[in-house]
C-alpha cells in the first residue's frame, strides 16, 4: 500500500505526520512510504533523512496524492486538499469533524474513507494511538514555560541576601493530560500549584504530581464518556464560579485546559475574574483553538487585558515540532498497524477503534456526533 505523507501548509504548523525513524517499521509492515519534498524540514528532518530510511521523495502534493492509496497528515485537510484526494481513497489526520462540516461533506462526496485521529476512543487499548493525549502532554508542558517566561516574578521560592522571594501561585483548571503535565511542570519549577476538575476521581492524580486539588462543595460527578468531563448542573456551575473566583484572584498564573467534545470550549474565566487578578499575572489558555476558556482570550494572539497577559496560542505542540512529530508519528504507526493487515485496511466495524475513529465511508458520515451536528 502506498502511504503518502503531505507537507503541512497551515500557517505556523511545523509538525510532520511521519518521521524518518518510522519508515523502516512501516515498510516492514507492507507500506510503501512517499514523502512530499520538504515535509519534515520544519521539524528537523531533511529529505535525505527520509530517503536514507527507504522512503521516496515526491516533488508536489498533487503528484503525491495521485500515487497514494492513503494520505496522512497532521492538521485537518483544507478544502483544496480534500478536493484533490482520489475518489474512494483513504485519508488519516486530525479532522475536527464536529466543527468542519464543509470538509466532511467534501470527504463524503468523494467517497473517501476518512479516519479522524482526534476521535480515536480514549481507551486503554487505544492509548498508544492517542494523538490528543500526546499533543496535550506537550501543550501542558509548554504552557508553564510560556507562563514562566512572561510572568513578572520568579517561579520558585528563593532565600537571598535581599530577603525571601515568595513562590508563584499557579492554578490549573482541568486535570486531564494537559492539566496534569502543567501541574507537574509548574511544581518542578518551584511554583505552589493548585488544580481544579469536575471529576472527583482525578484528585489522586493531581496530588501525585505535587499539586493541591480544589474541590467544589457540591456532590456531583462530572465524569463523562471517553475520559472527558461532562456538562454540569446550574447549581454546580454557580458554586464552581464562586470557588474559582477566589482562587483566580490570588493566582499569579492561571492555565485553563477544559474541553468538551464536539463543542466550543466552555467559558470558565470571566472578564470580571481577569480584572480581579494582580497586574503582571498571566493566563495561558490551552483551550484557545476551540474558542478559549477565558472570555477575553484572542485566539492566536497574546493580549493584555486589565493588566493581565492573556496568551491565546492555538497550537503549542507545533512550537516543539521535533518531539511533537516524534510522538505523532508513533501514534500513526500504532494506528495503522491496528487497522491494517498485509492485505490493506481491515475495516472491521466490530472493532471499537476502527468504528470509533471513522468519519466517512462509502459516501456516508459514520461518526454519530458529527452526523447529528450536521443534521442540526
N, C-alpha and C positions, 0 to 999 in steps of 0.2 A: 504494500500500500504506500502510495506517495503522500507524505505528510509535509505540508507547506507551512513555513513559519514566516509570517508577514512582519515587515518593519512597522513599528508603531508610528502613526502620523499625527496623533493628537498632540497639541502644543503642551510642552512640559512633561511628556511621557518618555522616560528614559529606560524603561524595562524592556526585556525581550522574553518571549514565552518559553523558548527552549535555549539552553546554554550549551556550549561545546561538550561539556562533561556528560551530557545526557545522550549524545549522538550514538555512542557505541552500544549502550543498553537498548536504545530504540531500534537500532539496526539489527541487533541480535534477536529482537522480537518481531522482525518482519517489516519494519518501517524503513522506507527509503526517504531520508530527510532532505528537503530542499529549503534553502535559506535565501530570503531576499537580501541582496547585497547591502551591507551596512546595517543590517537589522540589530546586530549586537554591539555596535560601536559605543553607543551611549551608556552601556552597562559594562564596558571594559573588555569586549570580545571582538576581535578582528575577523574578517572573512577567512584569513589564513588559519585562525584558531579552529574554525568550523571545518575547513577542508582537511586539516591535519587529523581530525577525528572521523572523517569519512562522509561529511555532508557535501551536497552540491550547491554551489552558489548560483543564483539566478538573477539576471540583471534588472528585472522590473516586477512590480506586483502583478501586472496584467499577465505577463508570461508565466509567472509562478502559479497563479490561480488556474490558468488554462491547463497546467500539467497536473494539478493536485487532485487527489481523491478526498483529502481532508485538509482544511485550512485551520491553523491555530494562531491565536494572538492573545494579547493581554486585555486590552480595552474593548468595549463594545464596538461593533462594526459601524463605520459611517454609512450613510445611505449609499454613497458611491461604492464602497466596498461590498455592501450587501447586494447591490445590483450586479456587481461584476462576478459574483460567485456562480459557478456552473450549476445549472438546474439539476436537482436531485443529488447534489454532493453533500458532504459532511462538514460541519463547522463547529469549532470549540473556542470559547473565550468567556470572559465576564460579559454578560449581555444586558443586565439590568432590565429584564423583560417586563417587569411590573410597571416600569416608567416609560420605556422606549417602545411604545406601541407601533409607531410608524416602521421601525426596524423589524419588529416581529411580523407585521403584515407583509413586509417585503420578503422575509425568510419563508413565510407561509406561501406566498405567491409562487416563489421559485422552487417550492417543494424541497427546501433544504432541511436535512436532519441536523438540528442545531441543539447543542448542549450548552447550558449556562453554568459555568464554574461557580458562579455566585449563588446558585440554588442547590448545590450538592447537599444532600441531607447531612445535618451535623450530628452524626452518629459515631460510635467507637470505630466501626469498620471503615468509615469514610475519613477518619482523622488524617491519614497520610495524603489525602487528596484535597483537603480543606483549604482552598485558596484564601478564603476570607480570614481564617484564623492565622494563616501565615502572614498575610499583609497587616492584620491587626496587631500582631506582635511587633512589627516594625513601627507602625503608627504610634503605639503606646510608648515605645522607647524614644522615638524622635520627638514626640510632643513634649516630653520632660526636658530634653536637651534644648529645644526651642524656648521653653519657659525659662530655663536657667540662663540662656543667652540674652533674653530680653527683660528679665526682671531687674529691678534696681537694687537688688540685695544679694548677699551670699545665700547659698542653699544650706550649708551645714552650720552648726553652732561652732563658734571659734572663741578660744581663750587667748587674748592678745594683750600686749603691754598697754594698748589703748583701751582695754576693757573687754567685756564679754559681748560677742555678737550673737544675737538670737537666731535660731534656725528659721528657714522659710516654712510657712504653713501651707500645705498642699491639700486640696480637696479634689478627689476623683469621683465623678458621677457616672456610675455604670461599671460593674466589676466583671465584665466579660474578658475576653482575651486581651484587648487593648487596654482596658482599665487595670487589670492585674499587672500587666507589664509596666504601665505608667506608675503604679504604686511601688513596684519593686525597684524601678529605676530611680524614682524620687527618693526612696528610702536609702538607696546606695549613695546618692549624692548628699545625704545628710538631712533631708527635709523631715518635718513632722507631718506624717501622711494620714489622712482620713479618707474613707471611701464609703459611698452610698450606693445601694442597689435595692430594687424592689423584691428581689429573690432572696429569701432568708437563708437558703442553703449555701450561698456564696460567702457567708460570714467567715467560715473556717478558712477558705482560700484567701480572703483578704487578710486575715490575721497571720496566715502563714508567710506572707511576703512582707510582714512588718508594719502593716497599716492598721488603723483602728476602724472598725465597722460602725457606721452611723445608722441607727435603726429608727424607723417611724413608729410612734406608739399606737399603731392600729394593726390589729391582727388580720392581715390579708396577704395571700401568697401571690406573688407576681410572676411566677414561673409559667412561661408559655411553651409552645412546641418548638422543637429543634434547637433548644438551648437559648432561645431568645426570651426577653421579658414580654409579658402581655400588657394590654392597656388596663389601668387600674380604675377603681370607683372614684366618684367625685369626692367622697369623704376622705379617701386615702390621699388624693391629689392635693386637697386643701391642707391636710396635716404635713404632707411632704413639702409643700411650698413654704410653710411656716418654718419647718426644721431646716430646710436647705438655705433659706434666707439668713438664718443665724450663722450658719457655717460659712456661707459665701462672704458675709460681711467681715469675718475675721481672717479670711484666707488671703495669702499673697498670690497663690496660683490656683486656678480652677481649671480642671480638664474634664469636660463633659464628653461622654462616649456613647450615649444612648441611641439605639436604632431600633425601629420596628419594621419587620419585613414587608415590602410592598407599599410602604407609606413614606411620606416626608418625615424627617426626624422630629420628635416631639420637642416643643419649647419648654425647657426646664429652667432657664435663667432669663428673667425679665429685665427690661431696661432699668427698672427701679432697683433691682438687685445689683446690677452693674454699678449703679450710682452709689450704692452703699459700700462698695469696695474702696480700699485705700488707693489714692493716686499712685501710679507706678506698678500696680498689680497687673497680672497677666491672665487672660483666658485663652487657652488653646482648644478650639472647638473641633474635636475629632469627627463630629457629625456634619461638618461643613458641606461636604459633597452632596448630602441629602437635605440641604436647606439649613442645617445648623440647629444645635440645642440652645443656643443663645439668641435672643430676639434681635440683637443688633449685630450679629455676625454678617460680614460681607464675604460671600463665597469667593475664595481665591485671592483675598486681599488681607493685609494687615492694617487695621484701623485703630484709632484712639478715640474712645467714647467715654466721656466723663472722667478723663484721666487714666482710664484703664485700657491697656493694649489688648485688642481682640485679634487673635491670629486665626484666620479662616482658610488656611492652606487646605486645598481639596484633594491632594494626592501625595501624602507624606511618603508612602513606600517608594515613589519614583525618585525621591531625594537620596535614597540609599539603594540605587539601582543594581549594584553588583550583588548584594546579598538578597535583595528582593527578587531578582531574576533567578538566582540560585534556588531559592525556596519555591518560587512559582514553577520553575522547570521540573523540580522533583514532584510537585503536586500533579503536574500534567502527565509525567511518566506513569505515576501510580494510577491515575485515572484511565489512561489509555490501556494499560495492562489489565485493568479490571473489566473494561467494557469491550475489549477486543480479544480475539484469539488468532491463530495462524491463518484463518480464512477471512479476517476482517472484523467488522463490528458485529458483535453477537446479537445485539438488540433484544436482550432478554427482559421483557417488560415485567416479569415477575421479580426482577432484581430491584431492590429499593433505590440503589444508587443510579442505575440506568434510567428508570422511570422518573425518579425524583429530580434529575438534572435535565431532562429532556424538555425543550421549549417548543419546538415544532418538528413535525414528522409527517410525510405524505400529504402536505398541504393543509395540515390541521394544527391548531395550537393545542399542545398536550398539557402544559403546566397549568394546573387548575386555578391558582390565584391570578396568574396572568390572564387566563381566559375570562374569568369573572370580572376582572377590572376592565378589560377591553369591551366586554358586553355592557358595561355601565351599571 
